[in-house]
Amino acid sequence: MNMSVISRKLGTMVLMGVPAIVGGGLVYYAFGNYTALIVYEVLLGFTALGFISK
């Protein structure tokens, strides 16, 4: 892999941190338990891995 591909993938992972933090707080506020939060974070993680696997 060249450096531009690596930097693009790292940038995508950093960008996915924003919905993880903000969205995680909203999910916890809406549902009030950690089960929903963990499900949200796992789905977000799979989405991020899908984006960077291309």
Phi and psi in degrees as a GROMACS rama.xvg file:
@    title "Ramachandran Plot"
@    xaxis  label "Phi"
@    yaxis  label "Psi"
@TYPE xy
-90.5677  171.534  ASN-2
-66.4952  -31.3369  MET-3
-68.7848  -34.1465  SER-4
-69.3528  -43.1258  VAL-5
-64.3461  -44.1509  ILE-6
-66.97  -34.3956  SER-7
-66.238  -42.1312  ARG-8
-67.7203  -39.0769  LYS-9
-66.432  -38.5889  LEU-10
-63.3217  -38.6158  GLY-11
-64.4398  -41.0603  THR-12
-65.9172  -39.7548  MET-13
-65.7961  -40.9581  VAL-14
-63.7703  -32.5091  LEU-15
-73.8564  -10.4224  MET-16
-70.8285  -28.2736  GLY-17
-66.0142  -51.3386  VAL-18
-66.1838  -25.409  PRO-19
-67.143  -41.8345  ALA-20
-78.0558  -53.4087  ILE-21
-69.372  -48.1951  VAL-22
-65.2409  -36.2635  GLY-23
-62.0133  -40.9532  GLY-24
-64.6537  -40.3566  GLY-25
-67.5777  -39.8309  LEU-26
-65.3917  -43.2012  VAL-27
-64.9693  -39.6023  TYR-28
-64.5805  -40.5842  TYR-29
-72.3879  -41.1591  ALA-30
-103.226  -24.7569  PHE-31
73.4275  17.2812  GLY-32
-144.31  162.694  ASN-33
-81.8775  -17.5164  TYR-34
-63.504  -47.3189  THR-35
-64.1657  -36.9224  ALA-36
-65.0404  -43.0622  LEU-37
-65.5097  -40.9778  ILE-38
-61.6074  -43.3971  VAL-39
-61.9937  -45.5477  TYR-40
-65.9476  -38.4139  GLU-41
-65.7154  -44.8272  VAL-42
-63.1459  -38.897  LEU-43
-65.625  -37.8511  LEU-44
-64.148  -42.4018  GLY-45
-64.4393  -37.2168  PHE-46
-63.9713  -43.6825  THR-47
-63.3018  -42.8347  ALA-48
-64.1059  -34.5617  LEU-49
-64.6903  -39.1086  GLY-50
-68.0757  -40.768  PHE-51
-85.8706  -9.92082  ILE-52
-78.8162  -11.9739  SER-53
